Amino acid sequence: MSAPTTASIPDGARCLPAQSPARDVAVVTAVATQPRPFLATWPRPPPNPEAGGSRPLSTRFRRRERRGPGLLGRAPRPSEAGLQRSPAPPLPRQLCLRVLWALAAGPSRLHLLGYRSKEPPGAGSKGTWGWPRQIIVDDDDSKIWSLYDAGPRSIRCPLIFLPPVSGTADVFFRQILALTGWGYRVIALQYPVYWDHLEFCDGFRKLLDHLQLDKVHLFGASLGGFLAQKFAEYTHKSPRVHSLILCNSFSDTSIFNQTWTANSFWLMPAFMLKKIVLGNFSSGPVDPMMADAIDFMVDRLESLGQSELASRLTLNCQNSYVEPHKIRDIPVTIMDVFDQSALSTEAKEEMYKLYPNARRAHLKTGGNFPYLCRSAEVNLYVQIHLLQFHGTKYAAIDPSMVSAEELEVQKGNLSVSQEEQ
């Protein structure tokens, strides 16, 4: 097998394009997986012999190697006069990850890169490309919403992503980079600690009021999809949700058989909660992209505290179900995979029965996290779902990015559908 080509980036860092020809099979065991950033399997540069680096970097990310020579730092080089120059400042890890993400999403994304500030912004700040924007909308100052808001601000009906139990706002970085490049406004959320579905829905409504968004499109993954349905149900008298995309989601928490123990999660230590979540991750032979996605989600899981995990598991298992008659008029796309995932076949069939008129987006593979390992297919299905709203005030894309011919076709389809109704 020929060695894959490399793409050069500033400051001597090197990495591979996302579409690597390697299709080898990797074996992943979720419990034994070490946390590492996404795409950490990409080869590191060879050690610099001038800096005394003789041991190659491990294929897994090690915290103690952050300041070593290679991708995350630059070793001192002798000058032409033979004198040793002072070492250059290390390349920030956040910039390296941004470069990887930009190359994974495609060319012409390097202008979006930026350095992360040393200190995270406080609540109410606008955020940067390194740190998410943080907003407090409840009376409790500890309930902080974190979000990435990318795309044209003139769009008043954006697409909002809600993560699963183990995810944070940045698990949708592939969707953010790709969709915003095509003119969509995308918001990726990370919700604070809520112990009740009604409490979450009330906080989400306040957040939309703060962002001055009357209606939104929601993309929910697993728990995020269930919360999106509950929010659409909560606001059915004064609708705030214009459409739903449900990825590997469910409509009834009783499928997990944890309703009796849901109220005791707040007592459990963090390591036990993480073990519960890791038990739902895929194990066994998977392709490299899925292995990287699982490792990235394990890394995101490690970043969550005990209260965040306990609250999310409580929302995931608390006895509740979706009332379909309250949201039957909302356009829905159900996205699921044919290979192994945490949801049973019965749970998927129940979703199909709940939304008989919903569009179905099937992926042959993708596991629990298709938005990471099968991002191109997921992004295509998202565009197909949002295409029906082009040319209306609920479009999530900048009108200048849509051709006049496409707008005419879409207006014709809208007039036909209105006549049928």
Summary of the structure (lengths in Angstrom):
residues: 421
radius of gyration: 22.6
end to end distance: 57.6
largest distance: 81.7
contacts: 1315
relative contact order: 0.12
helix: 38%
strand: 15%
